[in-house]
Amino acid sequence: MAFIFKEVQHRTVAPVIIDEDKCIADKGCTVCVDVCPMDLLAIDPTTQKAFMQFDECWYCMPCEKDCPTDAVKVNIPYLLKYLIWNTQHETK
């Protein structure tokens, strides 16, 4: 079951965090929303800032990498980070 925005907001660590001070969605930017293959991000009609509307992130990172102001941060779980690091540093 997907979480609604308010539930995700109150979690200890949400997978995708948007720094509203850096977010320029109110100026027309929708890069993070456009690149998310899971359609997890949206623009809040009240604040005109991006937010994570569903908690089903695949940690694929284009939202963080493509954000022009570095407003998006993807929190990759520790075990997944460990697996990625080991895969990248395997000796062949």
Beta strands, then each sheet from edge to edge (+ up, - down):
strand 1: 16-18
strand 2: 41-43
strand 3: 50-52
strand 4: 72-74
sheet 1: 1+ 4-
sheet 2: 2+ 3-
end
